[in-house]
Amino acid sequence: MQQLAHRLERLGTETAFSVAQAAAGWKAKGNAVYPFHLGDINIPTAPHIVEAMNRAIVDGYTGYCPGPGIPQLREALAEDIGARRGVEFSPDNVVVMTGGKPVITKFLQAVMNPGQEVLYPNPGFPIYESQIEYLGGTAVPYRYLPTSQGFAIDLDQVRASITPNTVAIIYNDLQNPISAESTAAEREAIAQLAQEHDLWVLSDEAYFETRYEGVSNSIASLPGMAERTVILYTFSKKFAMTGSRLGCAVAPIEIAKILSTLNTNDESCTTHYVQWAGIEALRGTQEPVQQMLDILRGRRDAACELVNDISGMHVAVPQSTFYLFPDVTEVMERMGYTAVGDFASAALYETGVSFCTREHFGRRQPGEERQYIRLAYSGIDVADIHDGLGRLRKWIETA
């Protein structure tokens, strides 16, 4: 039998999709399912964006276009991303891609050689770890510590993990899955370490504008950081365009040129007509963005109140993203569960509530003792949040 590439043994995935399959299977049998598992959005893309996309198709923008993106979109992105972060970018800093995920892979291809180390958050988006290892690097996790406001990066662990072989750190402020947001001091500490050790930084800013209170800040805006930081930007979250697959990297020009070449090698270009929709999203009315944030804020408030009303569960109220990461240690102990996956499966079949667990977001680190689940409220209405979490509470408290 023919051999397959050995590197496939190092390729991970998003195991959250297996949770989606289990939920779909349970629903297909006629059961009610409350989908807290995937971070998709059940709010349609705004009509003016859809109209721009359709108009571009009718106007014939269905062929090839420049690998780094059409000039009009690159200009719009440079202006918008720069203005919101207080950094001046040119279109030459912008490389359009098919969503945010390709930015992770191409960043690593550009800065990491096989055997070199890259720091990444854990729990965190699982594709970080997957791509570092798939491309032959050494994935070095750093953890978060629980606080009264949520979670904070264990900066001592980050410092201790940096070696002469470390080339980059992946930094996800406004974090998936735990909704952690850096304080100014924490952000400055990461920037200082990057400069002291001459590290590249991938700043995953997918949720930069998915926030309900406060103001987002980018590590790229700190002194000395723009020239070593690649920003991951996506239209998926802010504009409810998850299926349109549109995003970009904002990078120092030397890196941007490499990313453009990788685009040409990998997919030639991002879908032409979708890019015209992106221009309309950025420069058209922003009212639908605010309307969606208002909806998500209502869902957050409902979910947080209901979770914190369940005996043995608690979660801080996050100011951004659309995830909750409640501690369920006491609940599991009281109900006799030792594996959080077993607890999640039982919850699905007993209540219809479907959610991911800590195990879906990276390998558990030494010393981790608390148990967590992730509830995504981007794809479930307030009425179903009340119904689903009400059923979960009844199951837990009557066990």
Secondary structure, DSSP 8 states (H G I E B T S, - for coil): -----GGGGG----THHHHHHHHHHHHHTT---EE-S-----S---HHHHHHHHHHHHTT--S---TT--HHHHHHHHHHHHHHHT----GGGEEEESSSHHHHHHHHHHH--TT-EEEEESSS-HHHHHHHHHTT-EEEEE-EEEETTEEEE-HHHHHHH--TTEEEEEE-SS-TTT-----HHHHHHHHHHHHHTT-EEEEE-TTTT-BSSS----GGGSTTTGGGEEEEEEHHHHTT-GGG--EEEE--HHHHHHHHHHHHHHTSSS-HHHHHHHHHHHHS--HHHHHHHHHHHHHHHHHHHHHHTSTT-B----SBSSEE--B-HHHHHHHT---HHHHHHHHHHHH-EE-EEGGGGS---TT----BEEEE-TTS-HHHHHHHHHHHHHHHHT-
